[in-house]
Amino acid sequence: MTDDTRAEVLVIGAGVIGASIALEMARAGHDVLVLDRSSAAGTGSTSSSAAIVRVHAGDAHTSALSDDALTVWHDWAEFLDAGPGEHLARFRHSGSLLLDPGDGSLAQIERAMSEAGVGFERWSLEETETRFPYLDLHRFGPPGPIDDESFWEDPDEFLAGAVYTDQSGYVSDPALAAVNLLDAARRAGARVSMPAAVATVDVSADRVRGVTLADGRRILADTVVLAAGPHTARLLDPIGAADDFGVALLRVRTEEVHVLAPPGFDMTTQGVHLVDSDLNTNFRPEGADAFHGGSNQGVPEEQVLLDDPDDFHPVVSADGWERLTLRLARRIPELGIPRAKSGIVGIIDAAEDWVPIYDRTRYDGLFVAAGTSGSQFKVAPLVGAIMRHIVETTLDGGDHTSVPFRSPVSDRTYSTAMYSRLREPFVGLARL
């Protein structure tokens, strides 16, 4: 009979990040207990992710880490040590096409990938048109309201070409990826208790002691790792655990729309992950006959920030649907103007500079993986190893920011200082 009243390592959250942490800590021999307020893994913000696995980024660190994670996504069954016949999430190759509005915004991304040793191609306007003839390559931006008369004007200028990364793609079922990771964690010895809503993180003096659940039960733990997505800040704030954070945590309402492709399109051969900063959209194929995507989050006035992660309307809004589909239709004229709304509404858990926080807190034994659901699905399989490095280095009395993290799949090393809770917000990182 298992004892669910205490654990060496308590992981709060069974999304793709929490499940990855549980797997890595269990494989390292720690006694791990996972709690989640839902009844199944991956049903929170993970389930509303577009699940893009891309290697382009605004800094070399993220680009290289994404390239390493791509290795894991390609060898998903082996990474999980999955059994025969296990139902697994699948990485689907699509490539990523980053349209260049000609304002220099892609230069930083190209430098980052070059520094990281990540392959990419620079395409001219003519080459982009040849490769994807269904795209209208006029320059429509900068992004403006669709009810503005200028939105419908016929532009004279063209884009400056594109950057293409052939190795990129997406995971067809992000929630299933979290289930796969949690199943692997169970095989490695982790215990799981769901549904189990955490009401408070319990601390005494400068140390974490465990948690109290909403039903009043207490669970004691030597180490607590918060990976609760949009609910993380709600657990940190009452105990002042975020008081020394240099970056704020945001909850951003997101809308991902599902749009049927024009008749005759085969998205398995003609589709691509389209990153369009000119119109502030980001779409990938969905099966053989549809597009799935949303906003780049690059226009602050189009963001909807939430105070309460449980208080939001879970239906795609008329304004969001029209804005996203009409912008996509400008880029793909054959799409027409779809009317029947279809999509997914979720909440992004993001830091204000869109770089996650992977760190300890001011309480001994309390760690946090926050600001992740807006950007970190692509590297989720390696986040567990990053957090293990942070936890074990800290518990051994070291400073994890000064000890390099070694990639488990390459000869690359990384500094976790980039993810410090104490950092000043990064300025000017491209987030395409």
LUMLO-418247 format. One record per residue (C-alpha): residue in one letter; x, y, z. Coordinates in Angstrom, 1 decimal, decimal comma, padded with zeros to 4 digits. Example, Ala and Ser with C-alpha at 12.3 -4.5 7.8 and 13.67 -1.06 7.14 Angstrom:
BEGIN
   residu        X        Y        Z
        A    012,3   -004,5    007,8
        S    013,7   -001,1    007,1
This chain:
BEGIN
   residu        X        Y        Z
        M    000,0    000,0    000,0
        T    001,5    003,3   -001,0
        D    001,7    006,3    001,3
        D    000,4    009,4   -000,3
        T    000,8    011,6    002,8
        R    004,5    012,3    002,1
        A    007,1    012,3   -000,6
        E    010,7    013,2   -001,1
        V    009,8    015,2   -004,2
        L    006,3    016,5   -004,8
        V    005,6    017,8   -008,3
        I    002,5    020,0   -008,6
        G    001,1    019,8   -012,1
        A    000,7    017,0   -014,6
        G    000,9    019,0   -017,8
        V    003,7    018,3   -020,3
        I    006,2    020,2   -018,1
        G    005,3    018,6   -014,8
        A    005,2    015,2   -016,3
        S    008,6    015,7   -017,8
        I    010,0    016,8   -014,4
        A    008,4    013,8   -012,7
        L    009,9    011,4   -015,2
        E    013,4    012,7   -014,9
        M    013,4    012,9   -011,1
        A    012,0    009,3   -010,8
        R    014,6    008,0   -013,2
        A    017,2    009,6   -011,0
        G    016,0    007,5   -008,1
        H    014,0    010,1   -006,2
        D    010,7    009,2   -004,5
        V    008,3    011,3   -006,6
        L    004,6    012,1   -006,1
        V    002,7    014,0   -008,7
        L   -000,5    016,0   -007,9
        D   -002,9    017,6   -010,4
        R   -006,2    019,3   -009,9
        S   -007,5    017,6   -013,1
        S   -008,4    013,9   -013,4
        A   -006,0    013,3   -016,3
        A   -002,6    014,5   -017,5
        G   -002,3    017,3   -020,0
        T   -005,8    018,6   -019,7
        G   -004,8    022,2   -018,6
        S   -002,9    024,6   -020,7
        T   -001,0    021,8   -022,4
        S   -004,2    020,7   -024,2
        S   -004,6    024,1   -025,8
        S   -001,1    024,4   -027,1
        A   -000,5    024,5   -030,8
        A    002,4    022,1   -030,0
        I    004,9    023,6   -032,5
        V    008,4    022,1   -032,3
        R    010,5    024,8   -033,9
        V    014,1    025,6   -033,9
        H    014,0    029,3   -034,6
        A    014,3    031,6   -031,6
        G    015,5    035,1   -030,7
        D    018,6    033,7   -028,8
        A    021,1    031,0   -029,5
        H    020,5    029,3   -026,2
        T    016,8    028,6   -027,0
        S    017,5    027,7   -030,6
        A    020,2    025,1   -029,6
        L    018,0    023,6   -026,8
        S    015,1    023,3   -029,3
        D    017,4    021,5   -031,7
        D    018,4    019,1   -029,0
        A    014,7    018,6   -028,0
        L    013,9    017,8   -031,7
        T    016,2    014,7   -031,3
        V    014,0    013,5   -028,5
        W    010,7    014,1   -030,4
        H    012,0    012,1   -033,3
        D    012,9    009,2   -030,9
        W    009,9    009,6   -028,7
        A    009,2    005,9   -028,1
        E    012,8    005,2   -027,2
        F    013,0    008,2   -024,9
        L    009,9    007,0   -023,1
        D    011,0    003,4   -023,0
        A    007,5    002,7   -024,3
        G    006,1   -000,8   -024,6
        P    004,9   -002,4   -027,8
        G    001,5   -001,0   -028,9
        E    001,5    002,0   -026,5
        H   -000,5    004,9   -027,9
        L    002,0    007,6   -028,4
        A    001,9    011,3   -029,5
        R    003,5    011,7   -032,9
        F    005,9    014,4   -034,2
        R    004,8    015,5   -037,7
        H    007,2    017,2   -040,0
        S    006,1    020,4   -041,7
        G    009,0    022,8   -041,8
        S    008,6    026,4   -040,6
        L    008,4    029,3   -043,0
        L    009,1    032,7   -041,4
        L    007,9    035,5   -043,7
        D    010,3    038,5   -043,8
        P    008,5    041,8   -043,8
        G    011,8    043,5   -044,6
        D    012,1    045,5   -041,4
        G    015,2    043,6   -040,1
        S    013,2    041,6   -037,6
        L    014,5    038,3   -038,8
        A    018,1    039,2   -038,6
        Q    018,3    038,5   -034,8
        I    016,7    035,0   -035,4
        E    019,2    034,2   -038,2
        R    022,1    035,2   -036,0
        A    020,8    033,1   -033,1
        M    020,4    030,0   -035,3
        S    023,8    030,5   -036,8
        E    025,4    030,9   -033,4
        A    023,6    027,8   -032,2
        G    024,7    025,7   -035,2
        V    021,1    025,2   -036,3
        G    020,5    024,8   -040,0
        F    018,2    027,2   -041,9
        E    017,7    028,5   -045,4
        R    017,3    032,1   -046,5
        W    014,8    032,4   -049,4
        S    014,3    035,2   -051,8
        L    010,8    036,5   -052,6
        E    010,9    034,6   -055,9
        E    012,0    031,3   -054,3
        T    009,3    031,7   -051,6
        E    006,7    032,2   -054,3
        T    007,9    029,2   -056,2
        R    007,9    026,9   -053,1
        F    004,5    028,1   -051,9
        P    002,6    029,6   -054,8
        Y   -000,7    029,8   -052,9
        L    000,7    032,5   -050,6
        D    000,1    036,2   -051,4
        L    003,5    037,7   -050,6
        H    002,4    041,3   -050,5
        R    003,4    043,3   -047,4
        F    000,1    043,9   -045,5
        G    001,6    045,0   -042,2
        P    002,2    046,3   -039,7
        P   -000,8    044,4   -038,2
        G   -003,8    046,6   -037,8
        P   -007,5    046,2   -036,8
        I   -009,6    044,3   -039,4
        D   -012,3    047,0   -039,1
        D   -009,9    049,7   -040,3
        E   -010,3    050,6   -043,9
        S   -006,6    050,3   -044,5
        F   -006,8    046,6   -043,8
        W   -008,5    046,1   -047,1
        E   -006,3    048,3   -049,2
        D   -004,3    046,6   -051,9
        P   -000,6    047,0   -051,1
        D    002,1    047,8   -053,6
        E    005,0    046,5   -051,6
        F    006,2    042,9   -051,3
        L    007,8    040,9   -048,5
        A    011,6    040,5   -048,6
        G    011,5    036,7   -048,8
        A    011,6    034,2   -046,0
        V    013,6    032,1   -043,7
        Y    012,9    028,4   -043,8
        T    013,8    025,6   -041,3
        D    013,0    022,2   -042,8
        Q    013,5    020,3   -039,5
        S    010,6    021,9   -037,7
        G    007,1    020,4   -037,2
        Y    004,5    019,9   -034,6
        V    003,0    017,2   -032,2
        S   -000,4    016,1   -033,3
        D   -001,8    015,6   -029,8
        P   -000,1    017,7   -027,0
        A   -002,2    016,2   -024,2
        L   -001,3    012,7   -025,3
        A    002,4    013,8   -025,0
        A    001,8    014,7   -021,4
        V    000,1    011,3   -020,8
        N    003,0    009,5   -022,4
        L    005,5    011,3   -020,1
        L    003,4    010,6   -017,0
        D    003,0    006,9   -017,9
        A    006,8    006,7   -018,3
        A    007,2    008,4   -014,9
        R    005,0    005,8   -013,4
        R    007,1    003,0   -014,9
        A    010,2    004,7   -013,4
        G    008,5    004,6   -009,9
        A    006,6    007,9   -009,6
        R    003,3    007,9   -007,8
        V    000,4    009,9   -009,1
        S   -002,7    011,3   -007,3
        M   -005,4    012,9   -009,4
        P   -007,6    014,8   -009,0
        A   -005,9    016,5   -006,1
        A   -006,2    020,3   -005,9
        V   -003,5    022,1   -003,9
        A   -004,9    024,9   -001,8
        T   -001,7    026,1   -000,2
        V    002,1    025,5   -000,2
        D    003,1    025,0    003,4
        V    006,3    026,7    004,6
        S    007,9    027,2    008,0
        A    010,7    029,7    008,6
        D    012,7    029,5    005,3
        R    011,8    026,0    004,3
        V    009,0    024,3    002,4
        R    007,1    021,6    004,4
        G    004,7    020,3    001,9
        V    001,2    021,2    000,7
        T   -002,4    021,3    002,0
        L   -005,1    020,1   -000,4
        A   -008,5    021,7   -001,0
        D   -010,1    018,8    000,9
        G   -007,9    019,6    004,0
        R   -005,4    016,7    003,6
        R   -001,7    017,5    004,1
        I    001,1    016,0    002,2
        L    004,6    016,4    003,6
        A    007,6    016,8    001,3
        D    011,3    017,6    001,4
        T    011,1    019,2   -002,1
        V    008,2    020,8   -003,9
        V    008,4    021,6   -007,6
        L    005,6    023,9   -008,8
        A    004,7    023,3   -012,5
        A    001,1    024,3   -012,3
        G    000,9    026,5   -015,4
        P   -001,4    029,4   -015,0
        H   -002,2    028,4   -011,4
        T    001,5    028,6   -010,3
        A    001,4    032,3   -009,3
        R   -001,7    031,7   -007,2
        L    000,3    029,3   -005,1
        L    003,4    031,4   -004,9
        D    001,8    034,8   -004,0
        P    000,2    034,0   -000,6
        I    003,5    032,9    000,9
        G    005,5    035,7   -000,7
        A    007,5    033,2   -002,8
        A    007,4    035,5   -005,8
        D    008,4    038,7   -004,0
        D    011,9    038,6   -005,2
        F    011,1    037,7   -008,8
        G    012,6    040,2   -011,3
        V    010,0    039,3   -014,0
        A    006,3    039,2   -013,6
        L    004,1    036,2   -014,5
        L    001,2    036,7   -016,9
        R   -001,9    034,8   -017,7
        V   -002,9    035,4   -021,3
        R   -006,1    034,2   -022,8
        T   -005,4    032,5   -026,2
        E   -007,6    031,5   -029,1
        E   -006,5    028,9   -031,5
        V   -008,7    028,5   -034,6
        H   -009,3    025,6   -036,9
        V   -009,9    026,5   -040,5
        L   -010,6    024,2   -043,4
        A   -008,1    024,5   -046,2
        P   -009,4    025,5   -049,7
        P   -010,8    022,6   -051,8
        G   -008,1    020,6   -053,5
        F   -005,4    021,5   -050,9
        D   -003,4    018,6   -049,5
        M   -001,8    019,9   -046,3
        T    000,5    016,9   -045,9
        T    002,4    018,0   -049,0
        Q    001,5    021,7   -049,4
        G    001,2    022,7   -045,7
        V    003,9    024,4   -043,7
        H    004,1    026,0   -040,2
        L    003,6    029,6   -041,3
        V    005,0    032,4   -039,1
        D    003,7    035,7   -040,4
        S    004,8    038,6   -038,3
        D    003,5    040,9   -041,0
        L    000,0    039,9   -040,1
        N    000,7    038,7   -036,5
        T   -000,4    035,1   -037,2
        N    001,0    031,7   -036,7
        F   -000,5    028,7   -038,4
        R    000,4    025,0   -038,9
        P   -001,3    022,1   -040,8
        E   -004,0    020,2   -039,0
        G   -004,3    016,8   -040,7
        A   -004,6    016,8   -044,5
        D   -007,3    019,4   -044,9
        A   -007,1    022,2   -042,4
        F   -005,0    025,0   -040,7
        H   -004,6    025,4   -037,0
        G   -003,2    028,4   -035,3
        G   -003,5    031,8   -033,8
        S   -001,7    035,0   -032,9
        N    002,1    035,5   -032,4
        Q    001,2    037,5   -029,3
        G    003,3    040,3   -030,8
        V    000,7    043,0   -030,5
        P    000,1    044,0   -026,9
        E   -003,3    045,6   -027,5
        E   -004,6    042,3   -028,8
        Q   -003,6    040,4   -025,7
        V   -006,2    039,6   -023,1
        L   -004,7    039,3   -019,6
        L   -006,5    037,4   -016,9
        D   -006,4    037,8   -013,1
        D   -008,2    034,5   -012,4
        P   -007,1    031,5   -014,4
        D   -010,5    029,8   -013,7
        D   -012,6    032,8   -014,9
        F   -012,6    033,0   -018,7
        H   -015,0    032,2   -021,5
        P   -013,9    029,0   -023,1
        V   -015,4    029,7   -026,5
        V   -013,6    031,4   -029,5
        S   -014,9    034,9   -029,6
        A   -016,4    036,5   -032,8
        D   -013,7    039,2   -032,8
        G   -010,8    036,7   -032,4
        W   -012,3    034,4   -035,1
        E   -012,7    037,2   -037,6
        R   -009,3    038,7   -036,9
        L   -007,4    035,5   -037,2
        T   -009,3    034,0   -040,2
        L   -009,4    037,2   -042,2
        R   -005,7    037,8   -041,7
        L   -005,0    034,2   -042,8
        A   -007,3    034,8   -045,8
        R   -005,3    037,9   -046,8
        R   -002,2    035,6   -047,0
        I   -004,0    032,7   -048,6
        P   -006,6    034,3   -051,0
        E   -008,1    030,9   -052,0
        L   -009,2    030,4   -048,4
        G   -012,1    032,7   -048,7
        I   -013,8    033,9   -045,6
        P   -014,9    030,9   -043,4
        R   -017,9    031,6   -041,1
        A   -018,4    028,5   -038,9
        K   -016,3    029,1   -035,8
        S   -014,1    026,2   -034,6
        G   -011,1    026,3   -032,3
        I   -009,7    026,0   -028,8
        V   -009,5    028,6   -026,0
        G   -006,8    028,3   -023,4
        I   -004,5    030,3   -021,0
        I   -000,9    030,9   -021,6
        D    001,3    031,0   -018,5
        A    004,1    033,4   -019,5
        A    006,8    035,6   -018,0
        E    006,6    039,2   -019,2
        D    009,7    038,7   -021,4
        W    008,4    035,3   -022,7
        V    011,4    033,4   -021,2
        P    010,5    030,8   -018,6
        I    011,5    030,8   -014,9
        Y    013,3    027,5   -014,0
        D    014,7    028,2   -010,5
        R    014,6    027,7   -006,8
        T    012,6    030,2   -004,7
        R    013,6    032,0   -001,6
        Y    012,3    029,0    000,4
        D    014,6    026,1    000,7
        G    013,2    023,1   -001,1
        L    010,7    025,0   -003,1
        F    011,3    025,2   -006,9
        V    009,4    026,6   -009,8
        A    009,0    025,9   -013,5
        A    006,8    028,8   -014,5
        G    006,1    030,9   -017,6
        T    006,2    027,8   -019,7
        S    003,0    027,3   -021,6
        G    003,5    030,2   -024,0
        S    006,8    028,9   -025,4
        Q    008,2    025,7   -023,9
        F    006,2    022,8   -025,3
        K    008,9    022,3   -027,9
        V    011,6    021,7   -025,3
        A    009,4    020,0   -022,7
        P    011,2    016,6   -022,9
        L    014,4    018,3   -021,8
        V    012,9    020,5   -019,1
        G    012,8    017,6   -016,7
        A    016,6    017,2   -017,0
        I    017,0    021,0   -016,6
        M    014,9    021,0   -013,4
        R    016,7    017,9   -012,1
        H    020,0    019,8   -012,5
        I    018,6    022,8   -010,7
        V    017,1    020,8   -007,8
        E    020,0    018,5   -007,2
        T    022,7    021,2   -007,6
        T    020,8    023,4   -005,1
        L    020,2    020,7   -002,6
        D    023,9    019,8   -002,7
        G    024,6    023,4   -001,7
        G    025,6    024,7   -005,1
        D    024,5    027,5   -007,3
        H    022,9    026,0   -010,4
        T    023,4    029,2   -012,4
        S    027,2    028,8   -012,2
        V    027,2    025,0   -013,0
        P    026,6    024,2   -016,7
        F    023,8    022,0   -017,5
        R    024,9    019,3   -020,0
        S    022,5    018,2   -022,7
        P    021,5    014,5   -022,4
        V    021,4    014,2   -026,2
        S    024,4    016,3   -027,5
        D    027,7    017,7   -026,4
        R    026,1    021,1   -025,8
        T    026,2    022,8   -022,4
        Y    023,8    025,5   -021,2
        S    023,7    028,1   -018,4
        T    020,5    028,1   -016,3
        A    021,2    031,7   -015,4
        M    019,0    032,7   -018,3
        Y    016,0    031,2   -016,5
        S    016,7    032,9   -013,1
        R    013,8    034,3   -011,2
        L    016,0    037,2   -010,2
        R    016,9    038,4   -013,7
        E    015,8    041,7   -015,2
        P    013,3    041,2   -018,1
        F    015,1    040,5   -021,4
        V    014,5    043,3   -023,8
        G    014,1    042,9   -027,6
        L    014,1    039,0   -027,8
        A    012,2    038,1   -031,0
        R    009,3    035,8   -030,2
        L    008,1    034,7   -033,7
